[in-house]
């Protein structure tokens, strides 16, 4: 996708919700959204999903089947939700990588409260250029983050790069509802209710308007599976959760 500048040269663009923005702007815009809602992010997740996001995350960890010798990279998980669940299910060391320092600060505070400072490393970094060596982790998870990335294919390629042979990729993301009656209800809830709740609870209507719009711009289930395969992941599969409100995608580096 590209625009023409006044000089006639092509300028790469992408989407930020339903807006078209320059590619170089998107990461800054996304960072600003999560800076503003970081301290209320987990509360908003509970309110928006009526707590169902906890079941979805439980499904992700259950499908991963953590082991004490399994190392995990959790991308975009700054507040620590996935990391803490992985550890509680018997997983090994975790690196949480998030582009947003405010979200990481919330996660570190939670880790201090849980006395889990040794088992979890907190790293500020970009999903498109991960600060980890090749073939360095056994598992890669990304929950409700991939749709915020400017170049999804670059993030998928990075996921494969850092996975060891035999390593597992899991993505949990809002997706395309597959049940027509639920789709109509979900659309009304998303566009009418969520931004209002965001204004009341998080003090930021625009952030949750962006969230709703970003979900609609995210690739549907089969398209994301195809992009994972093009990135070099194998044995790709997915599971719809709550009729496709969310979906879990799995792939392996073989």
ABEGO torsion letter per residue (X at the ends): XBBBBAAGBBBBBBBBEABBBBAAAAAAAAAAAAAAAAAAAAAAAAAAAGGAAAAAAAAAAAAAGBBAABBBBBBGAAAGAAAAAAAAAGBBBBBBBBABAAAAAAAAAAAAAAGAAAABBBBBBBAABBABBBGABABBBBBGAAAABABAAAAAAAAAAABBBGBBBBBBBBBBBABAAAAAAAAAAAAAAAAAAAAAAAGBAAAAAAAAAAAAABBBAAAAAAAAAAAGBBGBBBBBBGGGABBBBBBBBX
